[in-house]
Amino acid sequence: MRYDVVEELAEEVMGRLPDDRARREVMALVEVARMDPRGPM
C-alpha cells in the first residue's frame, strides 16, 4: 500500500474514533505500514 494512501485513510478514520485509545491503536498500525509499505503480499 502506498504511504500517501495510508496517511489519507488514517486521517479519515481518526476523525471518527471515539477516544484517544482507539486513535493510538490506529497510529500504531500506521507506523507498521510506514516501516513496510509493501504490505502483506
Contact map, one row per residue, 1 for C-alpha under 8 A:
11101100000000000000000000000000100011100
11111100000000000000000000000000000011000
11111110000000000000000000000000110010000
01111111000000000000000000000000000000000
11111111100000000000000000000000000000000
11111111110000000000000000000100100000000
00111111111000000000000000000100000000000
00011111111100000000000000000000000000000
00001111111110000000000000000000000000000
00000111111111000000000001100100000000000
00000011111111100000000000000000000000000
00000001111111110000000000000000000000000
00000000111111111000000000000000000000000
00000000011111111000001001000000000000000
00000000001111111000000000000000000000000
00000000000111111100000000000000000000000
00000000000011111111011000000000000000000
00000000000000011111010000000000000000000
00000000000000001111111000000000000000000
00000000000000001111111100000000000000000
00000000000000000011111110000000000000000
00000000000000001111111111000000000000000
00000000000001001011111111100000000000000
00000000000000000001111111110000000000000
00000000000000000000111111111000000000000
00000000010001000000011111111100000000000
00000000010000000000001111111110000000000
00000000000000000000000111111111000000000
00000000000000000000000011111111100000000
00000110010000000000000001111111110000000
00000000000000000000000000111111111000000
00000000000000000000000000011111111100000
10100100000000000000000000001111111111100
00100000000000000000000000000111111110000
00000000000000000000000000000011111110000
00000000000000000000000000000001111111100
11100000000000000000000000000000111111100
11000000000000000000000000000000100111111
10000000000000000000000000000000100111111
00000000000000000000000000000000000001111
00000000000000000000000000000000000001111
